[in-house]
Amino acid sequence: MLLDRDDWYDIAHDLEWSLSYVAHADAFPDVWSGSKNIPHKAWDAWEEPYRVSYRDYVAVQREKEAGVAGVRDTLKRARSYQKLHPSVAAVSHLHMGATCMVEQMAVMMLGRSARFAPSPRWRNISVFGMLDEIRHAQLDLLFSHDLLKYESRFDWCQKAFHSNEWGIIAIRSFCDDWFLNANCVDSAIAAHLTFEHGFTNMQFIALAAEAMKAGDIEFSNLLSSIQTDEARHAQQGFPTLEVLMKHDPQRAQRVLDVSFWRSFRLFQAITGPSMDYYMPLDNRTMSFKEFMLEWVVDQHERTLRDYGLQRPWYWDTFLQSLEHGHHALHLGMWFWRPTLFWKPSAGVSKAERRWLNDKYPAWEDSWGVLWDQIIKNVNDGKMAQTLPQTLPALCNLTQLPIGTHSDRHHLECVTSEYRGRTYYFDSEVSKWCFEQEPERYAGHLNVVERFVAGLIQPPDLAGALQWMGLTTDVMGDDAADYAWAADYVH
C-alpha cells in the first residue's frame, strides 16, 4: 500500500545523522556553510516553503516542458521571429546573452547548498533548485539555437560569458561574487531572496507581458515557464533569513543592503532600457520605475518590516537613481553601441519622448538636451560624432560606467584608498559596499584599467572591440537604422 506524501514527507526531508568518522565542522566547514556563530541546532527551525517530492516535481516539470514544446513547434511553423519589430528582437538578444550562463552559475551555487547547507531540508530542496536551473539554461540555449539561422547574435547566448564584453563582465562580477564565491547562508540572502525573489520577477513577468503584446510569443512563453520555477526555489532565502535574524541580525542587514544595491544596478542596465526604450509604445504595460515601485520596492519594504530590518541607509539615493539611472545607462549604451552584441533601440521619437516625459517629469531636463545633440548630428550626417573614440570610466564595484546612477547634474566619482591603490566608484553606495569587505573586491582590474595597463592591444577602441570578442556581424548599431531621427527634420 502506498503512503500519502504527508505520511512520509517529514521523515524524508529531515534525513540527518550524527557523523562518526569525521567532525561535523570538517564535513560542513563554516567557510562554505556560512553557519559561523549560529548553533547547529538553530537550523532545525529551517522549513522549506514548498513541499515537493521527486515524483511530484517530475510530473509538474513534464507538463511545463510539454507546454513549451507545443508553443515552440507551432511558432516555428508560423515563422514569428521574422515578423518582430527590430527593437523587440533586441530584447531577446540582450536577455539571452545576459542571463543564460547566469542560470548555469546558479546550478553550481545550488550544488554547493545541496552539499554544505546546514539543514537537511535545505540540502534536499537545493537539489530541485539545481534541476530548475539546468532546465532554464537549456531552454535558453534551445530557444537561441532555433533562431541562430535567422540571427547570429543568438550565438552570444552561450558565447557572451566566455567573452570580455564589458556589460557581461559587470554581470559576471556580481554572479562570481554571490553565486560562486559566497557561502550558503549569504548566497541564500543575496541570490535567492534579493536577486531572484526580489528582482527576477521584473525580468520574467514584466518582459513576458510586454513580449506577448509585442508578438514575441515564444520568448514570452519561455520567460513565463522559467519564472514559475524561480518563484519556488527563490523562497529558500526566507527561512534562512529567519534563522539569521535570531543569531546575527547585523549580518542579515549588511548582506541584504549590499546585494540589493548591486542587483538594482544590474537590472537598471538590463531591464530598464528594455522596458522604457526597446518595447514599442503600444506594447508597454508599465514604465521601469512603475514596475520597480509596485513589484520590487513594496515587496522589499514588506520583507524588511516583517523581519524587523531597516531600510538601507541609502534609500533616498536609491529612489533618486530609480528616477534617472537607467536613462543614463541607456544613453551610454546607445552611444557606445559598437561595444554591444545587440542593436540598441534609441527610443526617442517625438511620441516616445512624450511618454518618457509623462513617466519621468525630469527626463527632458536631464536627458532630452543630450539626445537633441545626437539627433542634430544624425540629421546633419555627422555620424562620427554619434560614436565613441574612447572608453568610459568604470566603477570598481559594479563595473558599470561612472556617472550612470543619477541625473547629469549630479555626476560624481567617489574614491577609496585600500592598500596603496585608489579605487573609483559610481556612488557613495558602491563605495560603502566595497568597504564592507574590501578583500572581496580588491585587486581586480576593470576594462579601462586593463586598457591603461597595456593589457589590451592595440591600445585603441578597435583593440578594445577585438579584445571583447565583438565581430562586425554582431557589433551593435541603432535598431531602427536611425529612422526615428526623421521625426525632427523640419
N, C-alpha and C positions, 0 to 999 in steps of 0.2 A: 504494500500500500504506500503510495506517495504522500509525503507530508506536504502541507501547505507551506509556503515560504516563511510565513510568520512563525511557524513552529520550529524552524531550524536556523533562521537567519541570524539571530543574536549569538548563537554558538559559533557560527561560521565567521562572522565579521569580528569577533573577539578572539580569534585564534592566536594564542600567545603562549609562550612557555618560558620557564627560567633557564637561562643558559648555564651549562655546567662545564663546558670546555674552554670558555673564554669569558672575560669580564664584559659586562654589559656596555661599559664605556668604550671598550675596544670594538665591539660589534656595531655600536651606534655612536661614533665619536661626535662630540659637540660641534666640531667644525663643519660636519655635514648635516647633522640633525637640527642644529640650531637650538637645542634644548638647554643650553647653558643657563644656570641659575633657576631652572624650572624643575621641580621634583618630578621624578619619573611617574609617580602615581597621579600627578595632576593631569596626565594625558588620558586617564581613564574616562574623563568627562568629555573627551573629543567625540562628537557624534555627527556622522555624515548626514547632510540634509536629504539626500536621495538614497533610498534603499533599493538596491538593484542586485540581482543575481546574474551570473554569466548567461544563463539561458534566456532570461528576460532581456538582457542587453542585446544579445544577438538577434532576437526576434524583432525588436524595435529598429535596430540598425538595418536589418534586411529590408524592412518596409521603406525606410528612408532611401536606401540605395535604389530600390525599385522605382521610387518616385523620381529621383534624379535621372535615372537611366531613361525612363519614359519621356521626360521632357527633353532630354538631350537628343534622343533619336528623332523625335518629332521636329525639333528646331533645326537639326542638321539637314533634314529634307526641305525645310522651309527656307534655308539659307538666310536666316535672320540677321546674322552678323553683318553681311554686306549692305544691309539696309540701314544700319545705325548711323546717327549723326557722328561726325568725326570726334567731337568733344566727349560724347558718351563712350565711344570706343576707348578714348584715352583713359577714362576712369578705370576700365578693366585692365589696361596695360600697366597703369600705376599700381593698382591693387595687387595684381599677380606678382609683380616683381618685388613689391614691398612686404608682402605677407606670407608667401608660400613657405619660404625657408624658416620664417618665424614659427610656423606650425611644427616644422621638423625639430627646431631647437626646443620647443615645448615638450616633444617626446622625451628628449634627454632629461629635461627638468623633472618631468613626472616619473621617469625611470629612477631618478635619484630618490624621489619621495617613496616610490614603491619599495625601495631597499632600506632607506635610512630614516624615514619619518618615524617619530617617537610613538605613534599609536598604530596598532594593527588594523584598526578600522580605516585610518588614513592611508596606510600602505595598500590596503585592499582596493579602495576607491581610486587610488592613483593608477592602478593597472588599467581600469576602464578609461581613465583620462588619457593614458598612453595610446590606447586603441583609437580614441576620438581624434587625437592629434595626427596620428598616422593617416587616418581617413581624410582629414582636412587637407594635408599636404598632397595626398594622392589625387584628391578631387581637383585641386588647383592645377596640378600637372596634367591631369586628363583633359580638363577644360582647355588649357593652353595648347596641348598637343593637337586637339581637334582644330584649333584656329590658326595654328602655325602656318598652314598652307596659304592663308589669306594675309597674314601679318607677321613679319619676322620679329617684331617686338615681343611676341609671346614667348620667344626663346628665353627672354630675361626672367621668366617665371622661375627657372632653375639657375640661370646664369648670374642673376643680379648679386646674390650673396657670395659669389665667387669672384666678384669684381671689386674694383676700388672706386666705384661711383660714389660721389660724396654723400648723397642722400641715403644710400644704402649703408654707408659707414655709420651714419647717425643712428639708424635703426639697429644695426648690428651692435653698436656700442651699448645701447640700452639692454638689448637681449643678452649680450655677453655678461652684462652686469647682473641682471636679475634672474635670467633663466638658467645660465650655465655656471655662474660663479657665486651664487648665493646659497646659503643653507636652506633646509626645507621650510623652517618657520618664516624666515624673511621672504623667501620666494612665494610662499602662500599668501602673505600680506601684499607684497608688491605686484606679483604677477597675476595671481588668481583674483584677489579681492579688488585691487586698484585697477590694473591694466585690463583684465578680462571682464570681470563683472562691471567695473565702472565705465570703461571706455569702448570695448569692442562691440557693445550693444549699438553704439552710434555708427561704427563702421559697417556692421552687418544689417541692422534694422533700417537705419536711415537710408543707406545706399541701396539696400534691397528694394525699398519702397520707391525710391526715385528711379532706379534702373527699370523697374517694372513699368512705370509710367512712361519712360523714355523708349520702351520697346525692347530693352535688353533682357528678355525673359529668362534666358539661360543663366546669365550672370546673377539675376535676382534670385532664381531658384537655388543656385549654388550657395549664395550668401545665406539664404534662409535656412537651408539644410545644415550648414555649418553652425549657425547661431544656436540651433536647438541643442547641439552638443555643448557649446560653450556655456550655456546657461546652467547646465548640470555640473560640470567639473569645476567651473569657476567658483562654485559655492564652498570649495574647500577652505577658502580664506576666512569664512565667518567662524567656524568652530575653533580655528587656530587663533584668531583674534580674541575670542572669548577666554581661552586659556592664558594667552599672553597678558591680557588686561589684569588678571588676578595676580600675576607674578612680576611683570615688568612693563607697566603702562608707558613709561617714558620711551622705551624701545619701540613700542607699538606706534606711538605718536610720531617718532622720528622716521620710521620706515614708511608709514603712510604719507607723511608730508613730502619726503624726498621722491617717492615713487609717483605721487600724484602730479607733481610739477613736471617730472621727466616724461610721464605718459602724456600729459596735456600738450607739451611742446611737440611731441611726435605727431599727435593727432591734428594739431594745428597745421602741420606741413602736409599730412596725407589726406585727411578728410575735409579740412576747411576749404581748400581750393576746389575739391571735387564737388562739394555741395553748393558753394556760392559762386563758382565761376564756370565749371565744366558742364553741369547739368543745364539743358535748355530751360528757359524761363517757365514755359508751360508745364514742365515736369518737376519743378521744385515744390516740395511739400513744406519744408521749413528752412530757415537760414541755419547756418552752422551755430550761430550764437543761440538761437531759439532752441535748437535741439540740445545743445550743451546745457542750457539752463533747466530744461524740463527733464532730460534723461540722465544727465551726469551730475550737475550741481545739486539738485534737490535730493537725488539718491545718496550722494556722498555726504551731504549735511545730515541726512537722516541716519546714516550709518554712524557718523561721529556722535550724534546725540544719543543714539541707542546704546552705545558702548562707553559713554562718559568721556569722550575725547573732545578736544578743542578744534575749532577751525585752524587751518595752517596760519601761522603768523603773517604770511604773505598774501592773505585772501584778497585784500584790496588791489594788490598788484596783479593777481590772477584775473580778477574781474575786468581790470583795465586792459589786460592782454587779450582777454576774450573778445573785447571790442575791436582790437586793432591787429593783433599779432599775425593771424593767418592772411590778412590783406598784405602785410609787409612780406611775408614768406611767398605769397603768390606772385607779387610783383618781382621779387628777386628771382624766383624760379623761372618766370617767363623771360626776364632779361638774360639770365644765364642758361637759356633753353638749350644751347648746344651741349651742356653738361648733363642733360636728362636723357633717359631712354624711352620717353614718351613725348607726344606732342601736346604741350600745354595749351589750353584754351584761354585767350585773353579775357573774354567775358566782360568787355566794357563797351558794348554797343550802347547807343543812347537809351534804349529800353532797359538794358541790363543795368546801366548806371542809375536810372530812376529807382529800380528795385533795390540796388545796393544802398542808395541814399535813404530809402524808406526804412530799410532794416538797420542801417548803421548811420545815424544822423551826422556823425563826424567824418564820414567816408570822404566826402568831396574835399574838405579842407586838408585832410591828411594824404589822400592818395590821388584824388582827381587831377590835381595840378601836375603830378608826375606823369600820369597817363596822358594828359594833354600834350606834353612834350614828345612822348613816344608817338602819339597819333600824328602830330605835325611832321615828325621825321619820316614816318611811313608814307604819308601822303606827299611829302616833298621828294620821295625817292631816296632818302638818306638812310638806307637800311643798315649801313655800317655803324651808324650811331645808335641803333637799337640792339647792338650786340656787344658783349663784354670784350675787354682787352686784357683784363687781369682777373684774379680770383678774389672772392670776398674774405674778410677776416672771419674766423670761425671760433665759436665758443669751445673751450677746453672740456666742458662737461657735456653739453648737448650735441656738440659737433655741428650745430646749425649756425647760420650766419649771425654775427653780432649786429644788433640794430633791428632785429625782427620780432621782438617780443612786445613792442609798443608802437605808438604813432611816431611820425617823423619829427615831431617837435621834442621828443624825449629820448633821443639817441644817446646811448651811453656805452662805455666799455669799462667794465669793472675788473680789477686785477687783484691777485692774491699771491703772496710770496710763499714758496714752500721749498725748503732745502736748496736755496740758492737759485731757484728758477721762478720766473714770473709766469703766472697762468692768467689767461684772459677769459672773461665770461660775458654772456649776453645780458646779464641782470644780476642784481644783488641776490636774487633767489638761487640762481645757478651757482653763484659763489658760495652761498651758505650750504648748499647741497654738497659741494666739493669739500668744504671744510669740516663736514661731519665725519668723513672718513677719507682724508686726503690720500692715504696709501692705496686706496681702492682705484684712484684715477691717475695718480702721479706717474709721470714718465711717458705717457702716450703722446705721440706726435700727430696732430691733425693734418689734414691735406695741405693747408697753407704752410705749416711748419715743415713738412716734408719737402715742399717746393723750395722754401728758403734754404733748407739744409742741403740742397743739391741732390736729393733722392729721386727727383722727377726730372727726366731728361728727354728732349731738350727743355730748358727752363723757360717755357712759354706756354700759352694757352693750348697750342697744338700738342705739346708734350704732355700736358695735364690730361687732355682728352684721350690720348693714346694710353696713358697710364691707367685711366679709369676704364679702359676697355670699350670705349664708345666708337662705333664704326659709323660710316655715313648712312647706312641703311636704317639705323635706329636713332641717330642723333636727333635731338628734339628741334622742332620748329613750330610755328604757330599752327594750331589745329585747323583753323578756318582759312588758312592761307591769306590772312590779313583782310578778309572781306569786310569785317566789322569796321575797319577804318574809313570805309567809303561813306559811312553814316555822317562823317564830319567834313566831307568835301562840299564846299559852298559853290 
